[in-house]
Amino acid sequence: MIASEQPPAWVVHIVDDDPAVCSSLKFAFEIDGFSVRTYSRSEEVLAADFSRGGCMIVDYNLPGLNGLELLSELNERDVHLPAFLITSNPALHVRRRASAQGVAIIEKPLLGNQLSEAVRESFARSRLC
C-alpha cells in the first residue's frame, strides 16, 4: 500500500516533552502518510480522544507520570493501543516492567527505520492494512 493510500485510522500518537523530538517524529510519520497527534504532557494524553485508534509512541522520561505509568493509566481507562516506549539506556527494571505491560522498547537515538517499521507492523497486526 502506498503511503497516500493508507486509511485514515492510521493515527500515530507521539508523547514526548521534547518539542524537537515531537516535531521530527511528526514530520517523519506524516511523510510516510500517517496522521499524527503530538502531546507534551501526560495530562494532555489522558484528556485526549482515542476513538480513531492508532498506536502510541511514548517517551519514558516525562514530567509527572513516566511513560509506563501513563500507559498503565490509559489501560485502566480502557484505552488499549499498541505502544512503543522510547528511551535511552533503559534500566533492567524498566525493561521488565515494559515487557510485563506488553510494551516494546525502542532505544534512543532513533536510528534507521526501526521505529517506523515497528509502527507499520503494529497496524498490520491490528488488521488495519
ChimeraX commands (.cxc) that place a marker at each C-alpha (Angstrom):
marker #1 position 0.00,0.00,0.00 radius 0.5
marker #1 position 1.35,3.42,-0.93 radius 0.5
marker #1 position 1.65,5.92,1.96 radius 0.5
marker #1 position -1.01,8.22,0.47 radius 0.5
marker #1 position -3.43,5.26,0.26 radius 0.5
marker #1 position -3.29,4.43,3.97 radius 0.5
marker #1 position -6.67,4.51,5.69 radius 0.5
marker #1 position -7.44,7.48,7.96 radius 0.5
marker #1 position -7.41,5.19,11.01 radius 0.5
marker #1 position -3.64,5.10,10.88 radius 0.5
marker #1 position -3.03,7.61,13.70 radius 0.5
marker #1 position 0.31,7.76,15.45 radius 0.5
marker #1 position 0.10,9.36,18.90 radius 0.5
marker #1 position 3.50,10.74,19.95 radius 0.5
marker #1 position 4.12,11.66,23.60 radius 0.5
marker #1 position 7.40,13.44,24.36 radius 0.5
marker #1 position 8.14,16.59,26.34 radius 0.5
marker #1 position 10.99,17.49,23.97 radius 0.5
marker #1 position 9.50,19.67,21.19 radius 0.5
marker #1 position 12.34,18.77,18.81 radius 0.5
marker #1 position 11.65,15.04,19.17 radius 0.5
marker #1 position 7.90,15.56,18.68 radius 0.5
marker #1 position 8.47,17.73,15.60 radius 0.5
marker #1 position 10.94,15.39,13.95 radius 0.5
marker #1 position 8.84,12.27,14.59 radius 0.5
marker #1 position 5.68,14.06,13.44 radius 0.5
marker #1 position 7.38,15.13,10.24 radius 0.5
marker #1 position 8.77,11.65,9.55 radius 0.5
marker #1 position 5.46,9.86,10.12 radius 0.5
marker #1 position 3.47,12.41,8.11 radius 0.5
marker #1 position 5.89,11.94,5.20 radius 0.5
marker #1 position 5.07,8.22,5.45 radius 0.5
marker #1 position 1.35,9.04,5.17 radius 0.5
marker #1 position 0.28,8.71,8.79 radius 0.5
marker #1 position -1.99,11.06,10.67 radius 0.5
marker #1 position -0.05,12.25,13.74 radius 0.5
marker #1 position -1.06,13.76,17.05 radius 0.5
marker #1 position 1.59,15.01,19.46 radius 0.5
marker #1 position 1.41,15.53,23.21 radius 0.5
marker #1 position 3.99,17.05,25.53 radius 0.5
marker #1 position 2.40,16.17,28.87 radius 0.5
marker #1 position 0.64,13.20,30.41 radius 0.5
marker #1 position -2.39,15.34,31.24 radius 0.5
marker #1 position -2.91,16.10,27.53 radius 0.5
marker #1 position -2.85,12.40,26.73 radius 0.5
marker #1 position -5.28,11.49,29.50 radius 0.5
marker #1 position -7.72,14.12,28.18 radius 0.5
marker #1 position -7.36,13.05,24.53 radius 0.5
marker #1 position -9.88,11.26,22.33 radius 0.5
marker #1 position -8.55,7.93,21.08 radius 0.5
marker #1 position -11.70,6.88,19.22 radius 0.5
marker #1 position -9.78,6.76,15.91 radius 0.5
marker #1 position -7.40,4.19,17.36 radius 0.5
marker #1 position -3.82,4.03,16.19 radius 0.5
marker #1 position -0.67,3.39,18.15 radius 0.5
marker #1 position 1.34,5.20,20.81 radius 0.5
marker #1 position 4.97,6.26,20.85 radius 0.5
marker #1 position 5.75,7.34,24.40 radius 0.5
marker #1 position 8.94,8.70,25.90 radius 0.5
marker #1 position 9.80,7.09,29.22 radius 0.5
marker #1 position 11.05,10.29,30.87 radius 0.5
marker #1 position 8.01,12.54,31.06 radius 0.5
marker #1 position 7.21,15.13,33.72 radius 0.5
marker #1 position 4.71,13.73,36.23 radius 0.5
marker #1 position 3.87,10.18,35.18 radius 0.5
marker #1 position 6.63,8.30,33.39 radius 0.5
marker #1 position 5.79,6.65,30.08 radius 0.5
marker #1 position 4.95,3.25,31.57 radius 0.5
marker #1 position 2.78,4.80,34.29 radius 0.5
marker #1 position 0.95,6.77,31.59 radius 0.5
marker #1 position 0.33,3.64,29.53 radius 0.5
marker #1 position -0.87,1.82,32.65 radius 0.5
marker #1 position -3.31,4.66,33.39 radius 0.5
marker #1 position -4.59,4.55,29.79 radius 0.5
marker #1 position -5.08,0.80,30.13 radius 0.5
marker #1 position -7.14,1.36,33.29 radius 0.5
marker #1 position -9.28,3.80,31.26 radius 0.5
marker #1 position -9.85,1.09,28.62 radius 0.5
marker #1 position -7.56,2.70,26.05 radius 0.5
marker #1 position -5.72,-0.26,24.54 radius 0.5
marker #1 position -3.44,0.77,21.69 radius 0.5
marker #1 position -0.18,-0.82,20.57 radius 0.5
marker #1 position 2.58,1.13,22.32 radius 0.5
marker #1 position 6.29,1.72,21.93 radius 0.5
marker #1 position 8.43,3.17,24.68 radius 0.5
marker #1 position 11.33,5.32,23.52 radius 0.5
marker #1 position 14.19,5.88,25.93 radius 0.5
marker #1 position 17.95,5.88,26.25 radius 0.5
marker #1 position 19.70,3.06,28.07 radius 0.5
marker #1 position 16.67,1.62,29.87 radius 0.5
marker #1 position 17.40,0.11,33.26 radius 0.5
marker #1 position 16.62,-3.55,33.86 radius 0.5
marker #1 position 13.53,-2.71,35.96 radius 0.5
marker #1 position 12.20,-0.55,33.09 radius 0.5
marker #1 position 12.74,-3.40,30.62 radius 0.5
marker #1 position 10.99,-5.86,32.92 radius 0.5
marker #1 position 8.03,-3.59,33.54 radius 0.5
marker #1 position 7.67,-2.77,29.83 radius 0.5
marker #1 position 7.75,-6.47,28.99 radius 0.5
marker #1 position 5.13,-7.21,31.64 radius 0.5
marker #1 position 2.90,-4.49,30.14 radius 0.5
marker #1 position 3.45,-5.76,26.58 radius 0.5
marker #1 position 5.23,-2.55,25.57 radius 0.5
marker #1 position 8.14,-2.73,23.14 radius 0.5
marker #1 position 11.17,-0.56,23.90 radius 0.5
marker #1 position 12.94,1.24,21.09 radius 0.5
marker #1 position 16.15,2.84,22.27 radius 0.5
marker #1 position 17.26,6.36,21.52 radius 0.5
marker #1 position 18.93,7.57,19.49 radius 0.5
marker #1 position 16.30,6.55,16.97 radius 0.5
marker #1 position 18.41,5.37,14.06 radius 0.5
marker #1 position 17.29,3.84,10.81 radius 0.5
marker #1 position 13.74,2.66,10.26 radius 0.5
marker #1 position 13.29,0.58,13.41 radius 0.5
marker #1 position 10.52,2.78,14.85 radius 0.5
marker #1 position 8.59,3.25,11.62 radius 0.5
marker #1 position 8.83,-0.48,10.84 radius 0.5
marker #1 position 7.54,-1.30,14.33 radius 0.5
marker #1 position 4.61,1.09,13.86 radius 0.5
marker #1 position 3.75,-0.41,10.47 radius 0.5
marker #1 position 3.89,-3.93,11.94 radius 0.5
marker #1 position 1.57,-2.88,14.78 radius 0.5
marker #1 position -1.01,-1.67,12.27 radius 0.5
marker #1 position -0.61,-4.81,10.19 radius 0.5
marker #1 position -1.22,-6.97,13.29 radius 0.5
marker #1 position -4.29,-4.86,14.02 radius 0.5
marker #1 position -5.57,-5.74,10.55 radius 0.5
marker #1 position -5.72,-2.09,9.52 radius 0.5
marker #1 position -3.94,-2.66,6.23 radius 0.5
marker link #1:1,2 radius 0.2
marker link #1:2,3 radius 0.2
marker link #1:3,4 radius 0.2
marker link #1:4,5 radius 0.2
marker link #1:5,6 radius 0.2
marker link #1:6,7 radius 0.2
marker link #1:7,8 radius 0.2
marker link #1:8,9 radius 0.2
marker link #1:9,10 radius 0.2
marker link #1:10,11 radius 0.2
marker link #1:11,12 radius 0.2
marker link #1:12,13 radius 0.2
marker link #1:13,14 radius 0.2
marker link #1:14,15 radius 0.2
marker link #1:15,16 radius 0.2
marker link #1:16,17 radius 0.2
marker link #1:17,18 radius 0.2
marker link #1:18,19 radius 0.2
marker link #1:19,20 radius 0.2
marker link #1:20,21 radius 0.2
marker link #1:21,22 radius 0.2
marker link #1:22,23 radius 0.2
marker link #1:23,24 radius 0.2
marker link #1:24,25 radius 0.2
marker link #1:25,26 radius 0.2
marker link #1:26,27 radius 0.2
marker link #1:27,28 radius 0.2
marker link #1:28,29 radius 0.2
marker link #1:29,30 radius 0.2
marker link #1:30,31 radius 0.2
marker link #1:31,32 radius 0.2
marker link #1:32,33 radius 0.2
marker link #1:33,34 radius 0.2
marker link #1:34,35 radius 0.2
marker link #1:35,36 radius 0.2
marker link #1:36,37 radius 0.2
marker link #1:37,38 radius 0.2
marker link #1:38,39 radius 0.2
marker link #1:39,40 radius 0.2
marker link #1:40,41 radius 0.2
marker link #1:41,42 radius 0.2
marker link #1:42,43 radius 0.2
marker link #1:43,44 radius 0.2
marker link #1:44,45 radius 0.2
marker link #1:45,46 radius 0.2
marker link #1:46,47 radius 0.2
marker link #1:47,48 radius 0.2
marker link #1:48,49 radius 0.2
marker link #1:49,50 radius 0.2
marker link #1:50,51 radius 0.2
marker link #1:51,52 radius 0.2
marker link #1:52,53 radius 0.2
marker link #1:53,54 radius 0.2
marker link #1:54,55 radius 0.2
marker link #1:55,56 radius 0.2
marker link #1:56,57 radius 0.2
marker link #1:57,58 radius 0.2
marker link #1:58,59 radius 0.2
marker link #1:59,60 radius 0.2
marker link #1:60,61 radius 0.2
marker link #1:61,62 radius 0.2
marker link #1:62,63 radius 0.2
marker link #1:63,64 radius 0.2
marker link #1:64,65 radius 0.2
marker link #1:65,66 radius 0.2
marker link #1:66,67 radius 0.2
marker link #1:67,68 radius 0.2
marker link #1:68,69 radius 0.2
marker link #1:69,70 radius 0.2
marker link #1:70,71 radius 0.2
marker link #1:71,72 radius 0.2
marker link #1:72,73 radius 0.2
marker link #1:73,74 radius 0.2
marker link #1:74,75 radius 0.2
marker link #1:75,76 radius 0.2
marker link #1:76,77 radius 0.2
marker link #1:77,78 radius 0.2
marker link #1:78,79 radius 0.2
marker link #1:79,80 radius 0.2
marker link #1:80,81 radius 0.2
marker link #1:81,82 radius 0.2
marker link #1:82,83 radius 0.2
marker link #1:83,84 radius 0.2
marker link #1:84,85 radius 0.2
marker link #1:85,86 radius 0.2
marker link #1:86,87 radius 0.2
marker link #1:87,88 radius 0.2
marker link #1:88,89 radius 0.2
marker link #1:89,90 radius 0.2
marker link #1:90,91 radius 0.2
marker link #1:91,92 radius 0.2
marker link #1:92,93 radius 0.2
marker link #1:93,94 radius 0.2
marker link #1:94,95 radius 0.2
marker link #1:95,96 radius 0.2
marker link #1:96,97 radius 0.2
marker link #1:97,98 radius 0.2
marker link #1:98,99 radius 0.2
marker link #1:99,100 radius 0.2
marker link #1:100,101 radius 0.2
marker link #1:101,102 radius 0.2
marker link #1:102,103 radius 0.2
marker link #1:103,104 radius 0.2
marker link #1:104,105 radius 0.2
marker link #1:105,106 radius 0.2
marker link #1:106,107 radius 0.2
marker link #1:107,108 radius 0.2
marker link #1:108,109 radius 0.2
marker link #1:109,110 radius 0.2
marker link #1:110,111 radius 0.2
marker link #1:111,112 radius 0.2
marker link #1:112,113 radius 0.2
marker link #1:113,114 radius 0.2
marker link #1:114,115 radius 0.2
marker link #1:115,116 radius 0.2
marker link #1:116,117 radius 0.2
marker link #1:117,118 radius 0.2
marker link #1:118,119 radius 0.2
marker link #1:119,120 radius 0.2
marker link #1:120,121 radius 0.2
marker link #1:121,122 radius 0.2
marker link #1:122,123 radius 0.2
marker link #1:123,124 radius 0.2
marker link #1:124,125 radius 0.2
marker link #1:125,126 radius 0.2
marker link #1:126,127 radius 0.2
marker link #1:127,128 radius 0.2
marker link #1:128,129 radius 0.2
view
